[in-house]
Each structure stands twice: as structure tokens, then as C-alpha cells.
């Protein structure tokens, strides 16, 4: 904190390399989201709008008003309005059909969201793999420098294990094997 109450991060200028990298990453994410939005189909956009509306309080208020009025009218509580659905069979059918369509729209939206989540998971995996590869290379380099300078540390015993490259395929094979063993 500076005397004026600002942190070093808040005082950093746009020319700060860390901030430039942060801005570049944020802009890349926003650009990708905009591209994804442009590539969405009309059906996806309609399904999302319907799903968003069905998940709103306006939807609830509208249904309370419509269904409440329907029930009140058919119970004979509204003067000068004839009873048109005394057994509420039509109301039940309307509500059932509406539920079928709304649940379908929700499923469409969830499928799209799941596809987006899969893309993000793939990106996170790729970033993690790159970071692991870079960390392994750095560890190997630092270890080689320490050996060259004849510097001994308590970490020397575990460096070999940590520097060993483990492929994603090997991780998946072991996970599958352990999953198969736990089912037995």
C-alpha cells in the first residue's frame, strides 16, 4: 500500500508487461466469446431466450396470474364469467404440454452449455499440460545448473522423480486402470 491507499497493482501502467499480458488474455477470451456467440444457430438463440424467460420471476408472476384466473373463473369466483373447464382437464393438459416444451428448451440450453464446458475443460487441460512441461524443463535446467555448480540440496533426492516427463496418455491409462480396479 502506498500512502495514498493504492496498491502496486492499481498503480501499474498499461505498459507494465504483466498488465499487458493480462489485457491480452482477457481480450482473447472476450473475442472467443463473441465468435462463439456469432456462430450460435437461430435455434440455440431461441432456446436460450425461452429458457431464460422460463427461469425468471416474470414467468412465475405470469403463471400465477393466468392459472389463478383460470382456477378462480372455473370455481365460479369471477362474476359474469361462465365456467368453461369445470374439471380442470384443459388446464392440466395446457400445463403438461407447456412443461414438455419448457423442459425440452432447458435440455437444449444445457447441451449447449455442456459443449461450452467441454471446450473450456479441453483448454484448461492443454494449459495444465503446457505448464507441467515447462515446469519439468525448468526443474531439469535448475538441477543441471546446481549439479554444474556442485550445489547440494535436500531436494536432490526428489528432483529425478519430479523431472521425469509423464505423458497425458499414461495418466489416462492409469486412471482407467484404477477405475477398473475399484469396480471389482
Rosetta silent file (secondary structure, phi, psi, omega in degrees, C-alpha in Angstrom):
SEQUENCE: XXXXXXXXXXXXXXXXXXXXXXXXXXXXXXXXXXXXXXXXXXXXXXXXXXXXXXXXXXXXXXXXXXXXXXXXXXXXXXXXXXXXXXXXXXXXXXXXXXXXXXXXXXXXXXXXXXXXXXXXXXXXXXXXXXXXXXXXXXXXXXXXXXXXXXXXXXXXXXXXXXXXXXXXXXXXXXXXXXXXXXXX
SCORE:     score description
SCORE:     0.000 S_00000001
   1 L     0.000  138.527  175.535    0.000    0.000    0.000 S_00000001
   2 L   -94.356  167.544  179.305    1.182    3.465   -0.802 S_00000001
   3 L   -56.249  -28.393 -179.655    0.453    6.479    1.384 S_00000001
   4 L   -80.211   -3.107  177.522   -2.455    7.332   -0.939 S_00000001
   5 L    90.800    9.671  179.233   -4.055    3.946   -0.231 S_00000001
   6 L  -102.295  153.216  177.397   -3.387    2.335   -3.611 S_00000001
   7 L   -91.207  165.986  177.220   -1.629   -0.944   -4.194 S_00000001
   8 H   -59.144  -37.330 -179.248    1.253   -1.516   -6.578 S_00000001
   9 H   -63.246  -41.834 -179.009   -1.151   -3.437   -8.864 S_00000001
  10 H   -68.390  -29.559 -178.845   -3.551   -0.466   -9.004 S_00000001
  11 H   -85.914   -7.717 -176.163   -0.702    1.909   -9.837 S_00000001
  12 L   -64.872  145.325 -176.831    0.696   -0.278  -12.608 S_00000001
  13 L   -92.996  161.551  177.819    0.644    1.317  -16.003 S_00000001
  14 L   -59.259  -19.979  179.878   -0.712   -0.163  -19.216 S_00000001
  15 L   -84.354   -4.997  175.959    2.912   -0.567  -20.337 S_00000001
  16 L   -62.601  124.112 -176.600    3.558   -2.947  -17.416 S_00000001
  17 H   -56.508  -36.783  178.672    4.309   -6.329  -19.089 S_00000001
  18 H   -64.949  -41.889  179.749    2.143   -8.208  -16.583 S_00000001
  19 H   -70.114  -37.395  177.316   -0.813   -5.940  -17.233 S_00000001
  20 H   -62.106  -41.902  179.109   -0.289   -6.128  -20.998 S_00000001
  21 H   -65.891  -42.163  177.865   -0.340   -9.925  -20.802 S_00000001
  22 H   -61.378  -46.881  178.561   -3.453   -9.813  -18.616 S_00000001
  23 H   -61.353  -41.566  179.499   -5.196   -7.447  -21.043 S_00000001
  24 H   -61.865  -43.363  179.987   -4.177   -9.659  -23.999 S_00000001
  25 H   -65.510  -43.897  179.058   -5.604  -12.757  -22.265 S_00000001
  26 H   -62.827  -43.955  179.132   -8.853  -11.014  -21.336 S_00000001
  27 H   -63.226  -37.430  177.990   -9.238   -9.683  -24.884 S_00000001
  28 H   -64.503  -41.204  178.740   -8.623  -13.174  -26.302 S_00000001
  29 H   -65.193  -45.555  179.967  -11.327  -14.621  -24.033 S_00000001
  30 H   -64.001  -40.028  178.054  -13.802  -11.869  -24.953 S_00000001
  31 H   -62.427  -42.063  179.466  -13.018  -12.282  -28.660 S_00000001
  32 H   -65.341  -41.118  177.983  -13.622  -16.046  -28.409 S_00000001
  33 H   -62.825  -41.481  178.559  -16.934  -15.492  -26.611 S_00000001
  34 H   -64.312  -41.156  178.552  -18.036  -13.025  -29.295 S_00000001
  35 H   -64.800  -43.005  177.425  -17.077  -15.504  -32.026 S_00000001
  36 H   -60.727  -40.439  179.275  -18.950  -18.295  -30.241 S_00000001
  37 H   -64.333  -41.968  178.546  -21.993  -16.023  -29.965 S_00000001
  38 H   -64.740  -33.041 -176.975  -21.864  -15.224  -33.704 S_00000001
  39 H   -83.306   -5.825  179.794  -21.616  -18.937  -34.546 S_00000001
  40 L   -69.530  143.858  179.928  -24.675  -19.916  -32.494 S_00000001
  41 L   -77.849  163.795  177.616  -27.654  -21.064  -34.514 S_00000001
  42 H   -60.630  -39.953  179.855  -31.005  -19.321  -34.513 S_00000001
  43 H   -61.617  -41.376  178.136  -32.468  -22.361  -32.743 S_00000001
  44 H   -62.851  -41.812 -179.616  -29.876  -22.071  -29.957 S_00000001
  45 H   -65.372  -41.587  178.754  -30.627  -18.383  -29.524 S_00000001
  46 H   -64.767  -45.763 -179.841  -34.384  -19.022  -29.379 S_00000001
  47 H   -59.868  -40.821  179.972  -33.934  -21.884  -26.909 S_00000001
  48 H   -66.291  -41.827  179.255  -31.758  -19.698  -24.684 S_00000001
  49 H   -63.041  -43.976  179.401  -34.258  -16.823  -24.709 S_00000001
  50 H   -64.635  -43.371  179.410  -37.118  -19.163  -23.834 S_00000001
  51 H   -62.529  -43.306  179.000  -35.047  -20.861  -21.115 S_00000001
  52 H   -62.776  -41.614  179.230  -34.033  -17.503  -19.655 S_00000001
  53 H   -66.844  -43.010 -179.119  -37.650  -16.334  -19.643 S_00000001
  54 H   -64.845  -22.430  178.994  -38.884  -19.608  -18.114 S_00000001
  55 L   -97.115   18.692 -177.378  -36.334  -19.180  -15.344 S_00000001
  56 L  -108.349  161.998  176.067  -37.440  -15.675  -14.445 S_00000001
  57 H   -69.151  -28.796  176.223  -39.764  -14.271  -11.816 S_00000001
  58 H   -58.885  -41.552  177.840  -41.786  -12.649  -14.608 S_00000001
  59 H   -60.395  -44.713  179.368  -42.606  -16.174  -15.804 S_00000001
  60 H   -62.444  -49.223 -179.040  -43.731  -17.119  -12.300 S_00000001
  61 H   -60.568  -41.451  179.623  -45.876  -13.995  -11.887 S_00000001
  62 H   -62.470  -41.926  179.609  -47.454  -14.537  -15.297 S_00000001
  63 H   -70.071  -37.753  176.043  -48.322  -18.142  -14.443 S_00000001
  64 H   -61.247  -42.900 -179.757  -49.742  -17.205  -11.053 S_00000001
  65 H   -65.835  -51.221 -176.737  -51.928  -14.632  -12.801 S_00000001
  66 H   -66.140  -52.787 -177.110  -53.046  -16.896  -15.678 S_00000001
  67 H   -67.950  -36.784  177.200  -53.510  -20.096  -13.694 S_00000001
  68 H   -63.329  -43.820  178.172  -55.010  -18.239  -10.738 S_00000001
  69 H   -64.357  -43.147  179.517  -57.516  -16.512  -13.010 S_00000001
  70 H   -58.822  -48.462 -179.093  -58.319  -19.801  -14.765 S_00000001
  71 H   -64.317  -45.939 -179.246  -58.915  -21.562  -11.446 S_00000001
  72 H   -61.281  -42.423 -179.710  -60.927  -18.675   -9.987 S_00000001
  73 H   -64.624  -40.343 -176.201  -63.110  -18.477  -13.106 S_00000001
  74 H   -83.994   -7.225  170.533  -63.775  -22.207  -13.132 S_00000001
  75 L   -93.611   -1.041  179.302  -64.605  -22.285   -9.449 S_00000001
  76 L    79.459   19.881 -177.563  -67.285  -19.662  -10.172 S_00000001
  77 L   -87.622   -9.242 -179.019  -65.493  -16.959   -8.164 S_00000001
  78 L  -109.040  114.417 -178.424  -65.454  -14.407  -11.012 S_00000001
  79 L   -63.212  146.635  177.421  -68.869  -12.816  -11.653 S_00000001
  80 L    66.984   12.031  175.345  -70.155  -12.749  -15.246 S_00000001
  81 L  -116.537  117.701 -177.874  -67.541  -15.323  -16.405 S_00000001
  82 L   -71.358  150.842  175.757  -69.012  -18.708  -17.269 S_00000001
  83 L   -71.071  123.208 -177.022  -67.298  -21.890  -16.057 S_00000001
  84 L  -117.295   -9.888  179.649  -65.511  -23.289  -19.111 S_00000001
  85 L  -145.807   68.960 -172.378  -63.289  -26.002  -17.567 S_00000001
  86 L   -62.883  -28.687 -179.331  -65.118  -27.420  -14.545 S_00000001
  87 L   -96.874   -2.077 -178.397  -62.830  -30.463  -14.163 S_00000001
  88 L    62.307   21.016  179.236  -59.635  -28.501  -14.926 S_00000001
  89 H   -66.980  -40.537  179.526  -58.747  -31.100  -17.568 S_00000001
  90 H   -66.157  -42.301  177.954  -57.912  -28.427  -20.145 S_00000001
  91 H   -60.004  -43.830  179.243  -55.740  -26.591  -17.602 S_00000001
  92 H   -63.439  -40.378  179.482  -53.890  -29.815  -16.802 S_00000001
  93 H   -66.028  -45.580  179.308  -53.335  -30.520  -20.498 S_00000001
  94 H   -59.753  -45.496  179.955  -52.077  -26.983  -21.175 S_00000001
  95 H   -64.281  -37.932 -179.900  -49.718  -27.177  -18.189 S_00000001
  96 H   -67.290  -45.485  179.268  -48.437  -30.600  -19.286 S_00000001
  97 H   -63.917  -42.276  178.252  -47.744  -29.523  -22.856 S_00000001
  98 H   -60.897  -42.631  179.837  -46.045  -26.363  -21.607 S_00000001
  99 H   -62.700  -38.967  178.016  -43.880  -28.423  -19.240 S_00000001
 100 H   -61.190  -48.174 -178.424  -42.832  -30.707  -22.112 S_00000001
 101 H   -67.171  -43.651 -179.219  -41.745  -27.774  -24.257 S_00000001
 102 H   -63.364  -43.569  179.529  -40.004  -25.885  -21.448 S_00000001
 103 H   -63.922  -34.535  176.957  -38.074  -28.976  -20.332 S_00000001
 104 H   -65.751  -44.333  178.001  -37.005  -29.547  -23.942 S_00000001
 105 H   -62.932  -38.844  177.420  -35.762  -25.964  -24.246 S_00000001
 106 H   -63.270  -42.441  178.642  -33.896  -26.331  -20.945 S_00000001
 107 H   -63.764  -40.307  177.272  -32.249  -29.529  -22.206 S_00000001
 108 H   -60.463  -46.206  179.456  -31.200  -27.811  -25.440 S_00000001
 109 H   -64.129  -40.168  178.740  -29.637  -24.985  -23.431 S_00000001
 110 H   -65.994  -37.274  177.289  -27.926  -27.442  -21.081 S_00000001
 111 H   -62.953  -41.868  178.403  -26.491  -29.388  -24.018 S_00000001
 112 H   -65.466  -42.321  178.659  -25.014  -26.185  -25.434 S_00000001
 113 H   -64.428  -37.871  178.042  -23.630  -25.238  -22.026 S_00000001
 114 H   -64.486  -39.461  177.484  -22.129  -28.724  -21.643 S_00000001
 115 H   -64.219  -41.276  176.654  -20.412  -28.349  -25.035 S_00000001
 116 H   -62.784  -41.882  178.386  -19.023  -24.969  -23.910 S_00000001
 117 H   -62.886  -38.881  177.525  -17.830  -26.564  -20.657 S_00000001
 118 H   -62.377  -41.161  178.063  -16.111  -29.338  -22.630 S_00000001
 119 H   -62.816  -43.187  179.429  -14.257  -26.714  -24.687 S_00000001
 120 H   -65.331  -39.924  178.726  -13.156  -24.925  -21.517 S_00000001
 121 H   -63.751  -41.042  177.446  -12.059  -28.202  -19.916 S_00000001
 122 H   -62.636  -42.159  178.255  -10.004  -29.046  -23.012 S_00000001
 123 H   -64.006  -44.482  178.489   -8.391  -25.604  -22.888 S_00000001
 124 H   -61.664  -40.799  177.574   -7.646  -25.967  -19.158 S_00000001
 125 H   -62.374  -45.442 -179.712   -6.120  -29.386  -19.765 S_00000001
 126 H   -61.381  -43.487  179.184   -3.935  -28.026  -22.561 S_00000001
 127 H   -63.766  -42.744  178.783   -2.768  -25.127  -20.375 S_00000001
 128 H   -62.727  -42.498  178.817   -2.042  -27.503  -17.495 S_00000001
 129 H   -64.327  -41.742  177.518   -0.066  -29.829  -19.753 S_00000001
 130 H   -64.057  -42.354  179.160    1.965  -26.940  -21.147 S_00000001
 131 H   -63.659  -40.112  179.012    2.628  -25.622  -17.634 S_00000001
 132 H   -65.112  -41.718  178.689    3.709  -29.101  -16.483 S_00000001
 133 H   -64.267  -42.701  178.705    6.057  -29.458  -19.458 S_00000001
 134 H   -64.783  -42.698  179.195    7.545  -26.027  -18.814 S_00000001
 135 H   -63.245  -39.951  178.390    7.935  -26.760  -15.096 S_00000001
 136 H   -63.197  -43.840  178.910    9.657  -30.069  -15.903 S_00000001
 137 H   -63.630  -42.618  178.685   12.070  -28.324  -18.281 S_00000001
 138 H   -63.962  -41.664  178.816   12.790  -25.615  -15.693 S_00000001
 139 H   -62.679  -42.910  178.411   13.357  -28.205  -12.992 S_00000001
 140 H   -63.439  -42.683  179.807   15.735  -30.104  -15.254 S_00000001
 141 H   -64.968  -46.826  179.948   17.577  -26.884  -16.128 S_00000001
 142 H   -63.578  -39.901  178.372   17.870  -25.739  -12.496 S_00000001
 143 H   -63.250  -42.245  178.521   19.013  -29.204  -11.479 S_00000001
 144 H   -64.296  -39.648  177.760   21.674  -29.192  -14.197 S_00000001
 145 H   -64.354  -44.096  179.179   22.863  -25.757  -13.067 S_00000001
 146 H   -61.778  -42.165  177.655   23.000  -26.950   -9.444 S_00000001
 147 H   -62.772  -43.802 -178.889   24.990  -30.036  -10.497 S_00000001
 148 H   -62.850  -37.964  179.407   27.379  -27.927  -12.555 S_00000001
 149 L   -86.836    0.260 -179.274   27.942  -25.594   -9.614 S_00000001
 150 L    57.670   42.981  177.331   28.140  -28.607   -7.285 S_00000001
 151 L   -95.456  126.432  179.054   25.322  -27.292   -5.111 S_00000001
 152 L  -107.884  136.340  177.463   23.685  -29.956   -2.964 S_00000001
 153 L  -134.985  168.039  177.492   20.181  -29.550   -1.542 S_00000001
 154 L   -69.961  -18.396 -179.258   17.654  -31.706    0.278 S_00000001
 155 L   -79.812  -10.300 -176.928   15.548  -31.617   -2.868 S_00000001
 156 H   -55.587  -34.310 -177.429   18.186  -33.530   -4.864 S_00000001
 157 H   -67.354  -34.672 -176.252   16.592  -36.866   -3.975 S_00000001
 158 H   -96.358   -6.596 -177.388   13.193  -35.990   -5.445 S_00000001
 159 H   -61.653  -42.853 -179.285   14.386  -33.996   -8.469 S_00000001
 160 H   -59.075  -43.267  179.180   14.780  -37.084  -10.646 S_00000001
 161 H   -66.285  -43.099 -178.978   11.220  -38.178   -9.943 S_00000001
 162 H   -70.282  -31.422 -177.473    9.803  -34.685  -10.483 S_00000001
 163 H   -80.429  -13.280  179.409   11.795  -34.119  -13.678 S_00000001
 164 L   -67.525  129.375 -179.225   10.542  -37.335  -15.263 S_00000001
 165 L   -78.899  130.553  178.274    8.099  -36.494  -18.024 S_00000001
 166 L  -115.187  124.005 -176.727    4.701  -38.114  -17.658 S_00000001
 167 L   -81.834  153.335  176.717    2.546  -38.171  -20.762 S_00000001
 168 H   -59.687  -35.016  179.603   -1.187  -37.464  -20.704 S_00000001
 169 H   -62.478  -39.355  178.989   -1.769  -40.886  -22.247 S_00000001
 170 H   -66.458  -40.145  177.673   -0.034  -42.569  -19.304 S_00000001
 171 H   -61.473  -45.322 -179.960   -2.158  -40.612  -16.832 S_00000001
 172 H   -63.620  -41.842  178.380   -5.332  -41.657  -18.659 S_00000001
 173 H   -59.880  -44.877 -178.709   -4.228  -45.308  -18.774 S_00000001
 174 H   -68.336  -39.061  177.232   -3.560  -45.354  -15.043 S_00000001
 175 H   -61.823  -44.442  178.561   -6.823  -43.584  -14.235 S_00000001
 176 H   -63.217  -41.426 -179.756   -8.758  -46.106  -16.311 S_00000001
 177 H   -63.733  -44.870  178.980   -6.883  -48.984  -14.691 S_00000001
 178 H   -66.299  -35.541  176.641   -7.591  -47.680  -11.190 S_00000001
 179 H   -65.001  -39.783  177.803  -11.229  -47.089  -12.143 S_00000001
 180 H   -67.161  -39.253  179.911  -11.493  -50.686  -13.378 S_00000001
 181 H   -67.320  -33.906 -178.655   -9.846  -51.993  -10.181 S_00000001
 182 H   -74.360  -19.120  179.442  -12.233  -50.035   -7.938 S_00000001
 183 H   -78.468  -20.959 -176.736  -15.259  -51.603   -9.684 S_00000001
 184 L   -77.461    0.000    0.000  -14.165  -55.115   -8.712 S_00000001
